[in-house]
Amino acid sequence: MVDAQFLQQLAAEAEEDGVQQLVVGAVVQHDGNVLLLQRPADDFMGGIFELPSGKLEAGETLDVALTREIKEETGLDVADISDYLGYFDYMSGSGKTSRQFNFAVDVVTAAPVTLQEHDHYQWTPLAEEPPVTDAVKDVLAQYQGQQ
């Protein structure tokens, strides 16, 4: 499990950097594949595949938000947050400076995946070139380097 004090430090550094919105993302791995979700075509960055991710709600810590977002977006339950995989910054659809903190997670079971906010999901082999943004490719490379 990732240390709570470390998570607080990450959030504090983001605030010091002027980040307006905190986001968490997860590399969910099962049998050498990672779970990718496809955004709805009419959404911000519509059609792209991404990691399960989402914004922190008021008063949430990074780990609580991560567990909640994975459950909301996939129906899967987090068993453990095993590694911190770094962050990337981006401008959100609403124009906010956003920082996505990324973590490797283990889930209780990898099925069934139940989508609430996405059109499609796929389990993508780590050995293949994933259909994601360069920022997410970097997160996946970091993940592979820690395995």
N, C-alpha and C positions, 0 to 999 in steps of 0.2 A: 504494500500500500504506500502511496506517495505521502510524505510527511505534511501534516497540516500547517506547520510553521512555514515550510517552503511554499505552499500554495498561497498563504497570506502574503509572503514576500513578492511573489509573481504579480499578484493583484495590485499591491502597493507600487511596484515599479511601473506598471502600466498607467496608473493614475499620475505618477510623477512625469511620465512621458506624454501626458495630455491625451491619452486614449479615452474616448467617450463611451465605448461599448465593449464589454468583455464577452467573449464567445468561447465555448469549449468544443473540442472535436475529439473523436475517438477512432483509433485503429482497432476494429473488432476483427480478430483473426480466428479462423477455424480450418483445420486440416490444410494449412499452407495457403489459404485464400483469405482475402480481406473483403469486408462488407462495404460496398459502395451504394449510395442512394442517388437516384436521378431526380433533379429538381423539375417541377412542373414547367412546361413550356412558357406559360404566361407569367412566371415568377422572375424575380431578380436573378440574372444569370441562368435563365431558363434552359433546361435541357442538359446541363452539365451534370456529371457525376461528382459526388463529394463524399466526404466522411460523414457519418452521423454527427451532427453538430447543432449548436443553438446558443442563444443568448442567455446570460445570467439574469435571473429575476431579482428584484430588490431584496437585499439581505442574504442572498445565497452565497455560499462558498463555491469555489471551482469544482470540488469533488461532488458536492450535492447537486449542482447544476448538471454535471456530466452524467451522473446516474439518472437523473430525471429526464434529460434530453434523450438518452439512449432508449429509455423505456417508452417515452412519448413517440419517438420517431420510428422505432423498430418493434416494440413490444418485448424486447429482450431485457433480462435482468442482469445487472453487473454483479459479478462475483468478486472482482478485484481490479483495482487500478494499479497496474504493475510498473509502468514507466512513464516519465515525462519525455516528450519527443520534441519540445521546442514550440515556438510560436511563429506566426506570420501576421503582418498588419495589412489591412485593406480598407477601402472606403465602402461602406454599406450602401444599399439601395436608397436609404434615407439620408445619405450624405454624412454619416457619422464615421469618425476614425475608429476602426474596430481592430481588436487584437484577438486572434484565435489561438488559444492554448491547446495543445494536442497531447493526447495520452494514449498509451497502449492499455487496453482493457481485456479482461477475461469475462465471458458471460457464462451464466449457469448452464444454458443450453443454446445452441445456435439456430434452433427452429422451434416454432414457426416464426418467420419474420412477418410482422403485421405493420403495414405502412399506414401512416396517418397524414403526412404532409408531402410525400413524394409520389411520383408516378410509377417508379420501377426500382428494383434493387438487383444487384448481382454480386455473387461471390467471385472475386477476381484473383487468379493465381498471382502470387508475389513475383513469380518468374517472368510474367508478361508485362508489357508496357500498359499501365492503367490509363483509362480514358478520363483523366482528371487534369486540373490546372497544374502549372509548374510548382506552385506553392505546396499543393497536396503531394505531388511527386517527391518533393524534398522531404516531407514528413514521412512518407513511405520508405524512402531511402534511409532515413534516420532509424526507422523501426527495424528495417532489415539489418542495419549495421549493429544493432543491439541484440540480435538473435544469435 
